[in-house]
Amino acid sequence: MPNHFLDLVRAHAPDASRTFIQTPEGRTISYGELERRSAQYASALAALGVRPGDRVALQVEKSVEAVFAFLGTLRAGAAFLPLNTAYTGPEIDYFLGDAEPTVFVCDPARLAELAPIAAARGVKHVLTLDANGRGIASEAADAAEASFADAARGEDDLAALLYTSGTTGRSKGAMLTHGNLASNALALVETWRFTPDDKLIHALPIFHTHGLFVAINVTLLAGSSMIFLPKFDPDLIVGLMGRASVMMGVPTFYTRLLKHPGLTPEATAGMRLFISGSAPLLAETHREWRAKTGHAILERYGMTETGMNTSNPYEGERIAGTVGMPLPGVSVRVVDPESGAELSTGEIGMIEVKGPNVFSGYWRMPDKTASEFRDGWFITGDLGLIDAKGYVQIVGRGKDLVITGGYNVYPKEIETEIDALPGVIESAVIGLPHADFGEGVTAVVVAREGSGLDEKTVLGALDGRLAKYKLPKRVLFLDDLPRNTMGKVQKNLLREQFEGLYAG
Ligand code: AMP
């Protein structure tokens, strides 16, 4: 039966003998194998009672089998629900209670802990899958039919439920349809010029939109192949660059690879594209990468709810500190956060997006969904501007905006000034409760070892460069900024850590 996403995969698949996945140990999985193995997962899930519209949740280590489970879930007509491997028992309890999946697949090492939680939430079947792709789930697939008549699924049917990282309030399930996934992957294939000859270095986790949908779906809808690594491994990646063509990474991949002695123009000569996203790439990283390899990193911008929205151009200038232009079919506007009035070129406001990539709402939260849309546009929560050349620049999350004495302070503006000071590696500017000002602008700085930087030097250097109200009231130093697995700086943790700084 017609299955929107899988039919597109087949329409773009090269012949069955061509490679879909290579593993670092030299295992090769063909497109023919993908068809057979995903059918086995679909058959096994259907035999367990998974029906179109159901959810299948997985909290497993990255493995090739997990990719087949993803595609098997779509073929069975269910929605795929991947969960971060870092989630604890109580967090899993929340997700299972909220999403009510029919099947939950977990790591065998956590079966004893998680099976009772799943049972209490009414999950019918708990299966396992380990980092080697072995477990009850793969055994069920081994024993199942290698052909499957796909469940009928149209563009508007649910393909995945991806929970937002939830740094403020409850984590919400973003409902993504077959049409969302397909349109976004096709737009990226076109924008980034993917062909069946491409070989992608895949070192991202697959519980997040970046590693799951950007990386895997682009590979599938270009009929190309990927070298699938269990995790980020700089030695391995530098060694693989000679036989790959594209890498997708978060900014920390790039900063760590820059420290690798093997990163040279020769090592990267065969690569045609380096892509970065999920968190802001420092302009300095962009410059250093270009100086060391000759390649200009292509930065793009997206989020769980929308997939990818903008990208720097493949041909044309890739401008550091910008996330490029809207993808084909996607519209981006910048509006006044309160009134919704569209702003002019260069003015900072709320970024809103519209297009076939935008999700259909938050799972079982109609009110929350309604409040995050304005006239059919999704309110991203990111503040930014569109410059005179049409490139989008992000200045930060709206919730990170600091309001001090009634003035708006955009952390990125202060961070850019601080980052430019000699001896600074990076910085994060946050607002902390302050009796007089409401919030006090506070800078957290990571300095190079032996730089001798202190609070006075930083404040002295900023004086005269920034309006007085924007100057940090305090400058604190840390060895590292707290980051999540996708490389995002967790400002909520910094705010918690220094909450009482201006108290008393
Ligand atoms: P997530 O839903 O976890 O993918 O997080 C999405 C958020 O990550 C966006 O709303 C942005 O705040 C941020 N983000 C993603 N890509 C970029 C980028 N290239 N530059 C700056 N922020 C980004």
Boltz pocket constraint, residues with backbone or C-beta under 6 A from the ligand:
constraints:
  - pocket:
      binder: B
      contacts: [[A, 164], [A, 165], [A, 209], [A, 276], [A, 277], [A, 278], [A, 279], [A, 280], [A, 281], [A, 299], [A, 300], [A, 301], [A, 302], [A, 303], [A, 304], [A, 305], [A, 323], [A, 380], [A, 381], [A, 382], [A, 394], [A, 396], [A, 397], [A, 486]]
      max_distance: 6.0
